[in-house]
Amino acid sequence: MVKVTALFFSLIMLIGIAFQNCSMTSYYSLSDSQLTAEMLSKYSDSIDKLLSMGHKNSKKQACIRKRGICDLRPRDCCSGLCRCNLWGGNCRCQNRGLFSKLGKRTDSMYYKEEET
């Protein structure tokens, strides 16, 4: 039993030393002084691409999900309705009902502008 315990602890120590040596090695072999202008230009180009992608995505309109608080602005809820209590407070986005789209008229279908 003593030999097994000593063997177990020595194995744990060897594994610990191996992990410590592995963690001390650097991931990149280049130092800061060895960075080339080409590497820096590639880095700056990739950063510019990421920033431009972020600006393109920020133009989308945000909407409030189901059970979120809405403030009665038109089309504020994502595919739902903004419903409030009797006093006009505690407004929340809720799903549309089963028959909510039936019987509704769209302006483009019934009221077309005449061309002059």
C-alpha positions as CSV (number, residue, x, y, z in Angstrom):
1,M,0.0,0.0,0.0
2,V,2.9,2.4,0.8
3,K,4.5,1.6,-2.6
4,V,1.3,2.4,-4.4
5,T,0.9,5.7,-2.6
6,A,4.5,6.7,-3.2
7,L,4.1,5.8,-6.9
8,F,0.9,7.7,-7.2
9,F,2.4,10.9,-5.7
10,S,5.5,10.7,-7.8
11,L,3.3,10.3,-10.9
12,I,1.3,13.4,-9.9
13,M,4.6,15.4,-9.4
14,L,5.9,14.3,-12.8
15,I,2.7,15.4,-14.5
16,G,2.8,18.7,-12.7
17,I,6.4,19.4,-13.8
18,A,5.5,18.4,-17.4
19,F,2.6,20.9,-17.5
20,Q,4.7,23.6,-15.9
21,N,7.3,23.2,-18.6
22,C,4.7,23.2,-21.4
23,S,3.1,26.4,-20.1
24,M,6.4,28.3,-20.0
25,T,7.0,27.9,-23.7
26,S,5.7,30.8,-25.8
27,Y,3.1,30.2,-28.5
28,Y,4.7,32.4,-31.1
29,S,8.4,32.2,-32.0
30,L,8.7,35.8,-33.1
31,S,9.6,38.5,-30.7
32,D,8.2,42.0,-31.0
33,S,11.3,43.2,-32.8
34,Q,10.9,40.6,-35.5
35,L,7.4,41.6,-36.6
36,T,7.5,42.6,-40.2
37,A,5.6,45.4,-41.9
38,E,3.6,42.9,-43.9
39,M,2.4,41.2,-40.8
40,L,1.4,44.6,-39.3
41,S,-0.4,45.6,-42.5
42,K,-2.4,42.3,-42.6
43,Y,-3.4,42.9,-39.0
44,S,-4.6,46.4,-39.6
45,D,-6.5,45.3,-42.7
46,S,-8.3,42.6,-40.7
47,I,-9.2,45.1,-38.0
48,D,-10.6,47.5,-40.6
49,K,-12.7,44.7,-42.1
50,L,-14.1,43.8,-38.7
51,L,-14.9,47.4,-37.9
52,S,-16.7,47.9,-41.3
53,M,-18.7,44.7,-40.8
54,G,-19.8,46.1,-37.4
55,H,-21.0,49.3,-39.0
56,K,-23.0,47.4,-41.6
57,N,-24.8,45.4,-39.0
58,S,-25.6,48.4,-36.7
59,K,-28.0,49.9,-39.3
60,K,-30.6,47.2,-38.6
61,Q,-33.5,48.2,-36.5
62,A,-33.8,46.6,-33.1
63,C,-37.0,45.3,-31.9
64,I,-38.3,44.1,-28.5
65,R,-38.9,40.4,-27.9
66,K,-41.9,38.7,-26.4
67,R,-42.6,39.7,-22.8
68,G,-40.3,42.7,-23.2
69,I,-41.3,46.2,-22.0
70,C,-42.5,48.4,-24.9
71,D,-43.5,52.1,-24.8
72,L,-46.2,52.2,-27.5
73,R,-44.0,53.2,-30.4
74,P,-45.3,51.8,-33.7
75,R,-43.7,48.5,-34.7
76,D,-41.7,48.3,-31.6
77,C,-42.3,44.6,-30.9
78,C,-40.8,41.8,-33.0
79,S,-43.8,40.2,-34.8
80,G,-46.1,41.0,-31.9
81,L,-48.3,43.6,-30.3
82,C,-47.6,46.1,-27.5
83,R,-50.4,45.7,-25.0
84,C,-50.9,47.7,-21.8
85,N,-53.1,47.5,-18.7
86,L,-56.2,49.7,-18.3
87,W,-54.3,52.7,-17.1
88,G,-51.8,52.7,-20.0
89,G,-48.9,51.4,-17.9
90,N,-46.9,48.2,-17.7
91,C,-46.8,47.7,-21.5
92,R,-45.4,44.4,-22.7
93,C,-44.9,42.8,-26.1
94,Q,-47.2,39.8,-26.6
95,N,-47.7,37.3,-29.4
96,R,-50.5,38.1,-31.9
97,G,-53.6,36.0,-31.5
98,L,-54.6,33.1,-33.7
99,F,-57.1,35.2,-35.8
100,S,-55.4,38.6,-35.5
101,K,-54.4,38.8,-39.2
102,L,-57.8,37.8,-40.5
103,G,-60.1,40.7,-41.4
104,K,-57.4,43.3,-41.4
105,R,-57.1,45.5,-44.4
106,T,-53.8,46.7,-45.7
107,D,-53.6,50.3,-47.1
108,S,-51.9,49.2,-50.2
109,M,-54.7,46.8,-51.2
110,Y,-57.7,49.2,-50.8
111,Y,-56.3,52.7,-51.0
112,K,-54.1,53.0,-54.0
113,E,-52.8,56.5,-54.9
114,E,-54.0,57.7,-58.3
115,E,-51.3,58.7,-60.7
116,T,-51.6,62.3,-62.1
